[in-house]
Amino acid sequence: MDEEIFASIINLITKQTGIIPRESHKSGIQNFILKRCDELNLKDFKEYYDYLKSEHGEFNAFINGATVNETYFFREEAQFTLLKEKLFQELQKQNLNLQTPVRIWSAAASSGEEIYSLYLLANYLGIRTQCIASDINTSVLAKCEKGEYTSNSIRKLDGAKYHVLLEKYKTKEGAIVFPREISEKIERRQINLSKTDALFPRNINLVFIRNVFIYFTMEMRKAIFEKIVNESLLPGGYLFVSMSEIASIDSSIIPAALEKCCDGKIFYFRKK
């Protein structure tokens, strides 16, 4: 492998998506390139790099294969408990006078377990919603649309408190299969969060953007925060990042309209 060419491929990912691949993910990217070289009859990384720059469709396939998309239902259970016991009711009260559903956006949705978890919990509480799932990776959005998941999308401990909401959709083999009337309630959009001209959803009450900021530079994090606050999140709306990311969110990149809140051990953001 030509290290210089591979570095150029990594730089191309960052330039086009804002994502800075971590060292632990680079071996997976290398394996994907080797697989594509074999499929396309290309002899080395240099030929693949040239092909990648010239074929727009290949870049989409490359991003689909190179981005990390690990998730599962009701991940970081404590955040869902805060929604259940407090924040969903507050959002419902805000929207009652307008007679509008609570609008939820999973901004780095991956294969969709997160947005289905949010929908199922709100539905259990009797709260009407409009749910949007977005990701740069079209293959995981297709999985979200299909609404079929293996048992790997369920963890024995984290999220277990809410697994009862999945029971009616569970097969004998332990898979989760949502009927069309459920999966059709999830709107899906391909969105590159790093692009300044990307069209973000409007009039959102609740944004989940978890386990994504760790891949962006501080400048890109600031730009995404500002775009979400200015274009998407309604006053009184909430924004959640991963509990493991909150410590890395420097106060200097948080927009003035966004306040950091704490409830017990759970940190989140609210638009003033």
C-alpha angles and dihedrals in degrees: 000000000000104000092200093053091046089052088053090053090051090049089051090055090052094046094050100037108018088237118135106202114226121234090251091060099048095082089057090051090050091051091050091052092049090050092050093046089056093047094046096040092241117153103215149352092278092060090046091049091053090047091048092055094047101043115062093190091055092056090057089050090047093052090047090054099038104046121091115240110174114150142131142194118294092358112187093021095198091068091055090050090055089051091048097047100038126350102054090054091050092051091048090054090050091054099040094083090051091043089224130136121252106263115219127189124193097196098189096029100163108185093347108257090125097053092044089051091052092047094048093049094048091046090051088054091050094249119145113227145181108211127200125188119192134178139154090235112083095192093061090046088055089054089050089052092050091051097208122131137175125229087267087079090068126070121205093225115017109067094008092126089068101038088103087074089062098049098092090055097047121111126214088261092056096254123135117233119179118203119239092257087063101040091047089062089068114082113208128206133175105229130171101209092199096061114096091210095051114125108238120197115266134226095022122172099187129028124189111192102162132164094006108090090068088072096052134077118249090254092053092048089054092049093049092047091051094046092050092048095044099041109022119021119080121219108276090025125133134232125197129195124181116289088236091054100049094086091055094054102103113215090229092069096049112102116242090243091059120079125196112234133191130203110178104308095339118102123192141150132253129194109234 
